[in-house]
Amino acid sequence: QVQLVESGGGLVQPGGSLRLSCATSGSLFSISGMGWYRQAPGKQRELVATITRGGYLNYADSVKGRFTIFRDNAKNTVYLQMNSLKPEDTAVYFCTVVGTPWWGKGTLVTVSS
């Protein structure tokens, strides 16, 4: 069983920044791809960004140039740095071990003035 715990969400004004963290348990982290997804009210969950164990990055077009995913294998933690936030980035953000049924419970990001 793998546990994932997201943190770092909150209320931020448009143009602001937040950094999300996802701490994981177990020894699986260093050999797995990790991903961030989000789900806005009334919408389906969508991919935000992924990072492979080798550091290959993939981003949704809507966040390219604004968000950065990175990982610290020593801390079993994956991060999502979010800059230039927009109201449409408002959602619950989830992390996952790519290709597995393991998901965190999510952290809410609200972008509003």
N, C-alpha and C positions, 0 to 999 in steps of 0.2 A: 504494500500500500504506500502510495506517495501522497504527501500533503503539500499543497501549495497555498501560500497566504500572501495576498496582495495588500499593499498599503500605499499611502501617498496621495490618495484622491482628496478632493475638496472643492471648494468654490473659488473660482479665479475669474478675473475680468478678461474680456477679449484682449488679445495681444500678450497675455501673461504666460507664465511657464509653470509646469509641475513636473516632478519626477516620480514615477511609479516604481515600486519595488515588488518583486515576487520572490519570496524565500521558499525554498523547497527542502523537503526531507529526503533522506535516502541517498544512495550512492549512484542513482541513475543520472543525476544532473549532468555530470561532465561528459557523458557519452550520448546525450540526447539533444535533439533540436528543441528549442523553446519558442513559444509564440505568445503574442498579445492579440486579443480580439476585443471587440466592443459591441454593445447592444444598446441602441437608443430606444426610447419609449415607442412602442408600436412598430418597431422594425426588427428585422432578423439580425442575428449575431453576424458580424463581419470581421474579416481579417484586418488587422492593423499592421503587424510586422512579425517577422520570424527571423530567427538566427540559428544556424546549424552549429553543431559542435565544433566545426572548423572555422566558424566565424562568417560564413556566407550570409548576407543580409537580403531580406526581401521586404518591400513596403507596399502598402496600398497607395494608389496614385494620389488619393486625397490627403495623404500625410507626408508624402515625399518632400524633403527639404525642410520639414518642420519637426518631425519626430526622429529620434534615434534610439534604436534598440542595442543594448550591449549586455554582456554577462560577466560575472566574476565567478569563475569555477571554484576558486578557493572558498568562497562564501556560499556556494550553491544558490546564487541569486541572479535573477535577470531583471534588467531595468528598462524603463521606457522614459526617455527624456522628451518632454513635449514642450515645444516653444511655439510662439505666435498662435496661441490657441484661439479658436473661433467658436461661436455659439453652436455650430453644427458638430463640434467635437464632444458635446455633452452626451454622456453615455455611461453605462457601467462597463468597466474595463476588467477583463479576465485574462489570466495567464494559463497556459496549458503546456504540457509536454507533448510535442507534436506527434501525431499518430497514435495517441493513447486516449483512453477515456478519462484521464486525470485533468481536472480543472480546479482552479481556485473558486472561491465564492464571489469574487469581484470586489471592485472598489469604485465608488461613484465619483465621476468628474463632472462638475457643472461649470459651464463657461457662460457668465452672465454679468451684465453691468448693473 
